Amino acid sequence: MEREKIAVLPFQDEQLFRSERRALREKLAAALGKALRDYDLVPLTEVDAELRPIAKSGARCAFDGVPNQRRVSGKGWLTTELVHVSGFKEKGEELWVQVHGWQSLQLTLAAPWNPKLPRPERYEGAFSALKALPAGGGLLGGLGGRFMPRGEVKAGTLTLCQRAGFTDCAPGTKAFGDKAAEMAACFAGADHERRHVIFEGASRCELEDLDDTGGTGGKREACLCAAVAKSAGASATRGRSRLVVEHEAKELTGKPRPEIRVVQASTNLHSETDWRSSDRKDQPPVYRLEVDNVDSSAPALTRCALPAGSLVVADVSVSDAGTVQTARVLSGAKTKRDAACVEKALASGTYACTGDGKPATVRLALAWPD
């Protein structure tokens, strides 16, 4: 019987730099090789080759944020996920390493997590002490949503927040405003985008959890870090810190985004039903069918300013690399101007690469809130 293979995936940690995550991933792979003798580990270079966001045609995917677990799903590999479990009165904090099949959790290994150690050493200590949990002992519930920090600073088209704890911005956030113009220039051509920067003074800076710097993320990182490094905020900060930088085009501020729902999508684009939370307090979460990055055209659609309550149905043709080739309004637009505006906005959207290297089609329903 052929042994199952485990792909150790890159993991995210907003407090670690890229080189630290890579080194820890190698140590995790070594630890799993010792702990799971009945499995084979896929070489990390082979895993990384499958994770590259490249279409079958060789073009880079227009949207490269597809979950790593899904990128390798066609290989039949099991995949890893790291979960930090908060401690309870009877039990201290733990790190869980979960091994997933395509549709189910296969097994969970756990180890103590020592919050008193420097963060890389917490992982190293946990990796050396991993023990398998009993079947069914590694399931957790989830909590989602976006938390709005207190103390954000507006600077032109930017909203800045140097994180201090879970819900607050540090008073020193204001000091980053001296380079707001340079940071805003990094978002030239973008309507709305939010990036998290991790830095140590002026010497070290990256975008959080960015592993592949070959696309737009790498360019955004180089631009933002050049600005952050020269700011008074970076000079005044001791140790490692995080800065949230959110850009929104001036003419879009305060205007409601249309709700975008997928009516139908060709099978070579991944689609699933999910809950989408709204930033508006008076609007409840929406249960909808969606494809990866379907909301990317929402800011541009806001410019069309259709009357409240408008419902537009449109078809979008997507290339194998996820760029929009054509967009056509089918119904709902009252004027030719409205239809042309919607079609132009939808053409700005970006999607994931198709699964078979062929073009895809997506039918969308666009609803402007009352």
Residue pairs with C-beta under 8 A, 6 or more apart in sequence:
3 38
3 39
3 40
4 39
4 40
4 78
5 39
5 40
5 41
5 42
5 76
5 77
5 78
6 32
6 36
6 39
6 40
6 41
6 42
6 77
6 78
6 79
6 80
6 99
7 41
7 42
7 47
7 50
7 72
7 75
7 77
7 78
7 79
7 80
8 25
8 28
8 29
8 32
8 41
8 42
8 44
8 47
8 80
9 47
9 51
9 68
9 69
9 72
9 79
9 80
9 81
10 21
10 22
10 25
10 51
10 68
10 211
11 21
11 24
11 25
11 28
11 80
11 81
11 82
12 21
12 208
12 209
13 21
13 119
13 209
14 196
14 198
14 208
14 209
14 242
15 119
15 198
15 240
15 242
16 24
16 119
16 120
16 198
17 198
17 204
17 206
18 206
18 210
18 211
20 120
21 209
21 211
23 120
24 120
24 123
24 124
24 127
25 44
26 44
27 123
27 124
27 127
28 80
28 82
28 97
28 123
28 127
29 41
29 44
30 127
31 127
31 128
31 130
32 39
32 41
32 80
32 97
32 109
32 130
33 41
35 109
35 130
35 131
35 132
36 99
36 109
39 78
42 77
47 72
47 77
50 71
50 72
50 75
51 68
51 71
51 72
51 212
52 212
53 60
53 61
53 64
53 66
53 71
53 212
53 215
53 353
54 60
54 61
54 353
55 61
55 320
55 321
55 322
55 353
55 354
55 357
56 320
56 353
56 356
56 357
57 320
57 321
57 357
59 320
59 321
60 214
60 215
60 321
61 321
61 322
61 352
61 353
62 321
62 322
62 323
62 350
62 351
62 352
62 353
63 292
63 293
63 296
63 322
63 350
63 351
63 352
64 212
64 215
64 217
64 352
65 292
65 293
65 352
66 270
66 292
66 352
66 353
68 79
69 79
69 81
69 100
70 270
72 79
73 102
78 99
78 100
78 101
78 106
79 99
79 100
80 97
80 98
80 99
80 100
81 97
81 98
81 100
82 95
82 96
82 97
82 98
83 95
83 96
83 97
83 98
83 140
84 93
84 94
84 95
84 96
84 113
85 93
85 94
85 95
85 96
85 110
85 113
85 140
86 93
87 93
87 94
92 112
92 113
93 112
93 113
93 114
93 115
94 110
94 111
94 112
94 113
94 126
95 110
95 111
95 112
95 113
95 122
95 123
95 126
96 108
96 109
96 110
96 133
96 138
97 108
97 109
97 110
97 130
98 105
98 107
98 108
98 138
99 105
99 106
99 107
99 108
99 109
100 106
105 138
105 139
107 132
107 133
107 135
107 138
108 132
108 133
108 137
108 138
109 130
109 131
109 132
109 133
110 130
110 131
110 133
110 138
111 125
111 126
111 127
111 128
111 129
111 130
111 131
112 125
112 126
112 129
113 122
113 126
114 121
114 122
114 125
114 126
115 122
117 125
144 275
144 277
145 277
146 277
146 279
147 166
147 167
148 167
149 161
149 163
149 167
149 168
149 169
149 244
150 167
150 168
150 169
151 161
151 164
151 168
151 169
151 170
151 171
151 173
152 159
152 160
152 161
152 169
152 173
153 159
153 160
153 161
153 169
153 173
153 174
153 176
153 177
154 160
155 176
155 177
155 180
155 184
156 180
156 181
156 184
157 184
157 187
157 247
157 248
157 249
157 250
158 180
158 183
158 184
158 245
158 246
158 247
159 244
159 245
159 246
159 248
160 169
160 173
160 176
160 177
160 180
160 243
160 244
160 245
160 246
161 169
161 173
161 243
161 244
162 169
162 170
162 172
162 173
162 176
162 233
162 237
162 241
162 242
162 243
162 244
163 169
163 170
163 241
163 242
163 243
163 244
164 170
170 241
172 233
172 236
172 237
173 233
173 243
174 233
175 231
175 232
175 233
175 236
176 183
176 228
176 231
176 232
176 233
176 234
176 243
178 231
178 232
178 233
179 227
179 228
179 230
179 231
182 226
182 227
182 230
183 223
183 224
183 227
183 228
183 245
183 247
184 247
185 223
186 220
186 223
186 224
186 227
186 247
187 193
187 220
187 247
190 247
190 249
191 248
191 249
191 252
191 299
191 300
191 302
192 246
192 247
192 248
192 249
192 252
192 298
192 299
193 246
193 247
194 244
194 245
194 246
194 247
195 207
195 220
195 224
195 244
195 245
195 246
196 207
196 208
196 209
196 242
196 243
196 244
196 245
197 205
197 206
197 207
197 208
197 224
197 225
197 228
197 242
197 243
197 244
197 245
198 205
198 206
198 207
198 208
198 240
198 241
198 242
199 205
199 206
199 225
199 228
199 229
199 234
199 237
199 240
199 241
199 242
199 243
200 239
200 240
200 241
201 234
201 235
201 237
201 238
202 229
202 230
202 234
202 235
203 229
205 221
205 224
205 225
205 228
205 229
205 234
206 221
206 225
207 217
207 220
207 221
207 224
208 242
210 217
210 218
210 221
212 218
213 221
224 245
228 234
228 243
233 243
248 299
249 299
251 303
252 299
252 302
252 303
255 302
255 305
256 280
256 302
256 368
256 369
257 295
257 298
257 299
257 301
257 302
258 298
258 301
258 302
258 306
258 366
258 367
258 368
258 369
259 286
259 288
259 366
259 367
259 369
260 294
260 295
260 297
260 298
260 301
260 364
260 365
260 366
261 286
261 288
261 289
261 290
261 364
261 365
261 366
261 367
262 271
262 288
262 289
262 290
262 291
262 294
262 362
262 363
262 364
262 365
263 289
263 313
263 363
263 364
263 365
264 362
264 363
265 271
265 289
265 291
265 360
265 361
265 362
265 363
266 360
266 361
266 362
268 354
268 355
268 356
268 358
268 360
269 291
269 292
269 318
269 351
269 352
269 354
269 355
269 360
269 362
270 291
270 292
270 352
270 355
271 289
271 290
271 291
272 289
272 290
273 287
273 288
273 289
273 290
274 287
274 288
274 290
275 285
275 286
275 287
276 285
276 286
276 287
276 288
276 290
277 285
278 284
278 285
278 286
280 369
283 369
291 351
291 352
291 362
292 351
292 352
293 322
293 349
293 350
293 351
293 352
294 349
294 351
294 362
294 364
296 348
296 349
296 350
296 351
297 345
297 346
297 347
297 348
297 349
300 344
300 345
300 346
300 348
300 349
301 342
301 345
301 346
301 366
303 341
303 345
304 338
304 341
304 342
304 345
306 312
306 333
306 334
306 338
306 342
306 368
307 334
307 368
308 368
308 369
308 370
309 368
309 370
310 332
310 334
310 366
310 367
310 368
311 332
311 365
311 366
311 367
311 368
312 329
312 331
312 332
312 333
312 338
312 342
312 365
312 366
313 329
313 330
313 331
313 332
313 363
313 364
313 365
313 366
314 327
314 328
314 329
314 330
314 342
314 343
314 346
314 363
314 364
314 366
315 327
315 328
315 330
315 361
315 362
315 363
315 364
316 324
316 326
316 327
316 346
316 349
316 361
316 362
316 363
316 364
317 324
317 325
317 326
317 327
317 359
317 360
317 361
318 324
318 325
318 351
318 354
318 359
318 360
318 361
318 362
319 325
319 354
319 359
320 353
320 354
320 357
320 358
320 359
320 360
321 353
322 350
322 351
322 352
322 353
322 354
323 350
323 351
324 346
324 347
324 348
324 349
324 350
324 351
325 359
326 347
327 342
327 343
327 344
327 346
327 347
328 343
329 339
329 342
329 343
330 363
332 366
333 339
333 342
342 366
346 364
351 360
351 362
354 360
